[in-house]
Amino acid sequence: MQIWNVKSILDWAINYFKNKEIPHPRLSAELLLSSVLKLTRINLYLNYNRVLNKQELALYKKYILKRLQHVPIQYILKEAYFRKIKLYVDTGVLIPRPETELIIDKVFQLLKDNPAMGKINILEIGTGSGAISISIAYEISGELGIPDIPWQVIATDNNAGVLEIAEKNARDILDSSKFEKLEFIECDLVPETDSDFFKCFEKKFNIIVSNPPYISEEDYKNLPREIKEYEPKSALLAGETGFEIYEKILLKIKPYLSPEFCYILFETDPGKSTSLRKMSEDIIGPKTIGIEKDHNQRDRIMIIEV
């Protein structure tokens, strides 16, 4: 009977994934085994001779079979790491990407550059798993170096099930004092102007962030299998051109923009940045528009100074 230790099962899984043309075979094998054994990837190599028991082998086999169907690792393990937090994710929410972390760096940079502000009001449109809003709430006091600065984060989504996931993540990650300053609202982008919410936040938001759907119908057809078959279509597909959601956001947020200090931050597809800049100029008439590049030096974060 074959005795499987960490080294032998890893070697087998990596080769098996390679033969089946699974993307990133070593990473897949290591992450799945790390979860089964509750070890870090580094500690796998420090425990090469550890023998797996029947339960561990059965669970690893279950994970491997799912990976062979191109299920993303995050959905297999029901978790995703984003900046300093670990989020629960399932196929109802988009898997947060490393590029999206850059938008939070920019939020903190803008707030540091405007230290004389009073209360900070931040709005995220289309929160999904809650990655952006929860990270801001989790880090804001330390990043700004002002523990008692007043702030509030509002996160919206049009899907009640998605908001349940985001709120679950917030409760699991944030302490009660921070959780109380983060509010989740179900609506189509932002509440309408006849709502109590509007009365409270008219011309009050200083930072508006969004990583909206921006994939066109044509581009959606060519997405990798792992994305197209498992990630929620509604979080990816914007419409025929890919600009449909951006336009709706820009039109609907105008009454909420603070005249004193306000920035809109969008994550965008590098190929859409020029057209999105023109659309933003036409609808908002901003003071400035800047573009931050991602780690691959591609246009990624648009910063609109209102």
C-alpha positions as CSV (number, residue, x, y, z in Angstrom):
1,M,0.0,0.0,0.0
2,Q,1.3,3.4,-1.0
3,I,2.3,5.6,1.9
4,W,1.9,9.3,1.0
5,N,4.0,11.9,2.8
6,V,4.1,15.6,2.0
7,K,6.9,15.3,-0.6
8,S,5.5,12.3,-2.5
9,I,1.9,13.7,-2.6
10,L,3.1,17.1,-3.7
11,D,5.3,15.7,-6.5
12,W,2.4,13.5,-7.7
13,A,-0.1,16.4,-7.6
14,I,2.2,18.8,-9.4
15,N,2.9,16.4,-12.2
16,Y,-0.8,15.4,-12.4
17,F,-1.9,19.0,-12.8
18,K,0.8,19.6,-15.4
19,N,-0.4,16.6,-17.5
20,K,-4.0,17.9,-17.2
21,E,-2.8,21.4,-18.2
22,I,-4.1,23.0,-15.1
23,P,-2.8,26.6,-14.7
24,H,-0.1,27.1,-12.1
25,P,0.2,23.4,-11.2
26,R,2.7,23.9,-8.3
27,L,0.8,26.8,-6.7
28,S,-2.4,24.8,-7.0
29,A,-0.9,21.7,-5.4
30,E,0.7,23.6,-2.6
31,L,-2.2,25.8,-1.7
32,L,-4.6,23.0,-1.6
33,L,-2.3,20.8,0.5
34,S,-1.5,23.7,2.8
35,S,-5.2,24.1,3.5
36,V,-5.7,20.3,4.2
37,L,-2.8,20.2,6.6
38,K,-3.3,23.7,8.0
39,L,0.3,24.6,7.2
40,T,1.8,27.5,5.4
41,R,3.4,26.8,2.0
42,I,6.8,27.3,3.6
43,N,6.0,24.8,6.3
44,L,5.1,22.2,3.8
45,Y,8.8,22.0,2.9
46,L,9.8,21.8,6.5
47,N,7.4,18.8,7.0
48,Y,8.4,16.8,3.9
49,N,8.3,13.5,5.7
50,R,4.9,14.0,7.4
51,V,2.6,11.2,6.4
52,L,-1.0,12.1,5.5
53,N,-3.8,10.1,7.3
54,K,-6.9,8.8,5.5
55,Q,-9.0,11.8,6.2
56,E,-6.3,14.2,4.9
57,L,-5.8,12.1,1.8
58,A,-9.6,12.0,1.1
59,L,-9.9,15.8,1.5
60,Y,-6.9,16.4,-0.8
61,K,-8.4,14.1,-3.4
62,K,-11.7,16.0,-3.2
63,Y,-9.9,19.3,-3.8
64,I,-7.8,17.9,-6.7
65,L,-10.9,16.7,-8.4
66,K,-12.5,20.1,-8.1
67,R,-9.3,21.8,-9.4
68,L,-9.4,19.4,-12.4
69,Q,-12.7,21.0,-13.3
70,H,-10.9,24.4,-13.3
71,V,-12.7,25.6,-10.2
72,P,-10.6,28.5,-8.8
73,I,-8.7,27.7,-5.7
74,Q,-10.4,30.5,-3.8
75,Y,-13.8,28.9,-4.4
76,I,-12.5,25.4,-3.5
77,L,-11.2,26.7,-0.2
78,K,-13.9,29.3,0.3
79,E,-11.3,32.0,1.1
80,A,-9.3,34.7,-0.5
81,Y,-6.5,36.9,0.8
82,F,-6.7,40.6,0.2
83,R,-4.1,43.0,1.7
84,K,-4.1,42.3,5.4
85,I,-7.4,40.3,5.6
86,K,-8.8,36.9,4.8
87,L,-12.2,36.9,3.2
88,Y,-14.9,34.3,2.8
89,V,-15.7,33.9,-0.9
90,D,-18.0,31.6,-2.9
91,T,-19.3,31.7,-6.5
92,G,-21.7,34.5,-5.6
93,V,-18.9,37.0,-5.4
94,L,-15.9,38.0,-7.5
95,I,-12.5,36.8,-6.3
96,P,-10.6,40.0,-5.3
97,R,-7.5,40.6,-7.4
98,P,-4.1,42.0,-6.3
99,E,-4.5,44.9,-8.7
100,T,-7.5,46.1,-6.7
101,E,-5.4,46.5,-3.6
102,L,-3.8,49.6,-5.3
103,I,-7.1,51.5,-5.1
104,I,-6.8,51.4,-1.3
105,D,-3.3,52.7,-1.3
106,K,-4.5,55.6,-3.4
107,V,-7.4,56.3,-0.9
108,F,-5.0,56.6,2.0
109,Q,-2.6,58.7,0.0
110,L,-5.4,61.2,-0.9
111,L,-6.5,61.4,2.8
112,K,-3.0,61.9,4.0
113,D,-2.6,64.8,1.5
114,N,-5.7,66.5,3.0
115,P,-5.1,66.3,6.8
116,A,-7.3,69.3,7.7
117,M,-10.6,67.5,6.9
118,G,-13.3,66.9,9.4
119,K,-15.3,63.7,9.2
120,I,-14.4,61.5,6.3
121,N,-17.2,59.9,4.3
122,I,-16.3,57.1,2.0
123,L,-18.6,55.3,-0.5
124,E,-17.9,52.1,-2.3
125,I,-20.2,51.2,-5.1
126,G,-20.6,47.4,-5.8
127,T,-18.8,46.0,-2.8
128,G,-19.0,42.3,-3.6
129,S,-17.1,40.3,-0.9
130,G,-16.5,43.6,0.9
131,A,-12.8,43.5,0.2
132,I,-12.3,47.2,-0.4
133,S,-14.6,48.7,2.2
134,I,-13.5,46.2,4.9
135,S,-9.8,46.9,4.2
136,I,-10.3,50.6,4.4
137,A,-12.1,50.2,7.7
138,Y,-9.5,47.8,9.0
139,E,-6.5,50.0,8.1
140,I,-7.7,53.6,8.1
141,S,-6.7,54.6,11.7
142,G,-3.2,53.1,11.4
143,E,-2.6,54.4,7.9
144,L,-3.6,58.0,8.7
145,G,-1.8,57.9,12.1
146,I,-4.9,59.5,13.8
147,P,-6.7,56.9,15.9
148,D,-9.7,59.1,16.7
149,I,-10.3,60.7,13.3
150,P,-14.1,60.5,12.5
151,W,-14.9,58.4,9.5
152,Q,-17.7,56.3,7.9
153,V,-17.7,53.9,5.1
154,I,-20.9,53.1,3.1
155,A,-20.8,50.0,0.8
156,T,-23.6,49.3,-1.7
157,D,-24.5,46.3,-3.8
158,N,-27.7,45.4,-5.7
159,N,-27.6,41.8,-4.6
160,A,-28.9,40.9,-1.1
161,G,-27.0,37.6,-1.1
162,V,-23.8,39.3,-1.9
163,L,-24.3,41.8,0.9
164,E,-24.8,39.0,3.4
165,I,-21.4,37.7,2.4
166,A,-19.8,41.1,2.8
167,E,-21.4,41.7,6.1
168,K,-20.3,38.3,7.4
169,N,-16.8,39.1,6.4
170,A,-17.0,42.5,8.1
171,R,-18.2,40.9,11.3
172,D,-15.5,38.3,11.3
173,I,-12.7,40.7,10.5
174,L,-13.5,44.0,12.2
175,D,-13.7,44.9,15.8
176,S,-17.1,46.3,17.0
177,S,-15.9,49.9,17.0
178,K,-14.9,49.7,13.3
179,F,-17.9,47.5,12.3
180,E,-20.3,50.2,13.6
181,K,-18.7,52.7,11.1
182,L,-19.3,50.4,8.1
183,E,-22.8,50.2,6.6
184,F,-24.0,48.0,3.8
185,I,-26.9,49.1,1.7
186,E,-28.8,47.2,-1.0
187,C,-29.6,49.5,-3.9
188,D,-28.8,50.0,-7.6
189,L,-25.4,51.7,-7.4
190,V,-26.5,54.4,-4.9
191,P,-29.8,55.2,-3.2
192,E,-32.2,57.5,-5.1
193,T,-32.4,61.2,-4.4
194,D,-35.9,60.9,-2.7
195,S,-34.4,58.6,0.1
196,D,-33.5,59.4,3.7
197,F,-30.0,58.3,2.8
198,F,-29.7,61.1,0.2
199,K,-30.9,63.7,2.8
200,C,-28.1,62.5,5.1
201,F,-25.3,62.3,2.5
202,E,-26.1,65.0,-0.1
203,K,-22.8,66.6,-1.1
204,K,-21.1,64.7,1.8
205,F,-18.9,62.0,0.2
206,N,-15.2,62.7,0.1
207,I,-14.0,59.5,-1.5
208,I,-16.0,57.3,-3.9
209,V,-14.5,54.0,-5.0
210,S,-15.7,51.4,-7.4
211,N,-14.4,48.3,-9.2
212,P,-17.5,47.9,-11.3
213,P,-18.2,45.4,-14.1
214,Y,-16.2,46.7,-17.1
215,I,-16.0,43.8,-19.6
216,S,-17.7,44.1,-22.9
217,E,-19.9,41.4,-24.4
218,E,-17.2,40.6,-27.0
219,D,-14.4,40.4,-24.4
220,Y,-16.5,38.2,-22.1
221,K,-16.6,35.5,-24.7
222,N,-12.8,35.2,-24.6
223,L,-12.3,35.0,-20.8
224,P,-10.4,32.1,-19.4
225,R,-12.5,29.1,-18.4
226,E,-11.9,29.5,-14.7
227,I,-13.4,33.0,-14.8
228,K,-16.2,32.5,-17.3
229,E,-17.6,29.3,-15.8
230,Y,-17.3,30.1,-12.1
231,E,-17.2,33.8,-11.3
232,P,-20.5,35.7,-11.3
233,K,-21.3,37.1,-14.7
234,S,-23.0,40.1,-13.2
235,A,-19.8,41.2,-11.5
236,L,-17.9,41.1,-14.8
237,L,-20.1,41.9,-17.8
238,A,-21.0,45.6,-18.1
239,G,-22.8,45.4,-21.5
240,E,-22.0,45.8,-25.2
241,T,-19.2,48.4,-24.8
242,G,-18.0,47.8,-21.2
243,F,-18.7,51.4,-20.2
244,E,-22.3,51.1,-19.3
245,I,-21.8,50.8,-15.5
246,Y,-19.2,53.6,-15.4
247,E,-21.7,55.9,-17.1
248,K,-24.5,55.1,-14.7
249,I,-22.2,55.6,-11.7
250,L,-21.0,59.0,-12.9
251,L,-24.5,60.2,-13.5
252,K,-26.0,59.0,-10.2
253,I,-23.3,60.1,-7.8
254,K,-23.2,63.8,-8.9
255,P,-25.6,65.0,-6.1
256,Y,-23.4,63.2,-3.5
257,L,-20.1,64.8,-4.3
258,S,-18.6,67.1,-1.6
259,P,-17.7,70.5,-3.0
260,E,-14.9,70.8,-0.4
261,F,-12.9,67.6,-1.0
262,C,-13.9,64.8,-3.3
263,Y,-12.3,62.1,-5.4
264,I,-13.7,59.3,-7.5
265,L,-11.5,56.3,-7.9
266,F,-12.3,53.6,-10.5
267,E,-10.5,50.4,-11.3
268,T,-10.5,50.1,-15.0
269,D,-9.3,47.9,-17.9
270,P,-6.1,49.4,-19.4
271,G,-7.6,49.5,-22.8
272,K,-10.6,51.6,-21.6
273,S,-8.7,54.3,-19.7
274,T,-8.6,56.9,-22.5
275,S,-12.3,56.6,-23.3
276,L,-13.3,56.5,-19.6
277,R,-11.3,59.7,-19.0
278,K,-13.3,61.4,-21.8
279,M,-16.6,60.1,-20.4
280,S,-15.7,61.4,-16.9
281,E,-14.7,64.8,-18.3
282,D,-18.1,65.1,-20.1
283,I,-20.3,64.0,-17.2
284,I,-18.4,65.4,-14.1
285,G,-16.3,68.2,-15.4
286,P,-13.5,67.4,-12.9
287,K,-10.6,69.5,-11.8
288,T,-8.1,66.8,-12.8
289,I,-8.0,63.2,-13.9
290,G,-5.0,61.0,-13.2
291,I,-4.1,57.4,-14.0
292,E,-2.1,55.0,-11.7
293,K,-0.4,52.0,-13.2
294,D,-0.5,48.5,-11.8
295,H,2.5,46.3,-11.1
296,N,2.7,45.4,-14.8
297,Q,2.8,49.1,-15.7
298,R,-0.6,49.1,-17.2
299,D,-3.3,51.8,-16.7
300,R,-5.4,50.5,-13.7
301,I,-6.7,53.1,-11.3
302,M,-8.4,56.3,-12.5
303,I,-8.4,59.2,-10.0
304,I,-11.0,61.9,-10.7
305,E,-10.6,65.1,-8.6
306,V,-14.0,66.7,-8.4
